Amino acid sequence: MDETSYEKTVGKRLEDDKKKFIEILKELPIIVTACKRVSISRDTYYRWYREDSTFRRKSDEAMSQGIEFISDMSETQLVALIKDQKMPAIAMWLKHNRPRYGGKLTRKPVMNTPEMTPEEEKLFKEFLDPSPGTSTTNDHAK
């Protein structure tokens, strides 16, 4: 086999491996598992991801599709458990789909900070950026 034929063969195998990897990722969005199924190392995947922008884009798209696929399967199983009257599944569904059953309340802290007087503002600025020779509270702590 001459050099060009060898390079073509290796290039074809590389593209086939990348394509196979992308297809696996669409159904199972777990990098290490896809690597094992294609018989490549994680380092190889990350090198492809870093060096090949087309592969990176396709990999990201496949990962998103795979996550959606697994989520759909999971929801199907969750609904089946709800139909079987399994209380943990019912509670999970309600917790995540009905605010009334959500459990934790999310509240934002209210800050009632009064405005600084001009004198307080001047003292604050001096404290943050004292001029040489000026004594500050930090100097007294030493």
C-alpha angles and dihedrals in degrees: 000000000000124000096260093049090050092049091049091051093049091045091051092049090049092052091045091052092049091049092048090048091053092050092051092048090056090063101030114026097199115115098206093049093048089049091053092049092052092040096238130125124249087244089059091050092050091047090053089046092051098042104035115060093188091053090046092053093046091046092052091048092048091049090053091048091048092051090050090048093051091044090053091049091048093051090050090054091045091053090049090053091048089052088053087055095244105168098210090056091047091049092048092051093048093045092055100035106036120053090206090068097038098114106207120062117219113218130174116224115249114224116201099185113165119225116264119250116239089254092051091048091052091050091047093051091047090051092052096044110020118186116236114286094019115128118229135182089260090058091056092052091062 
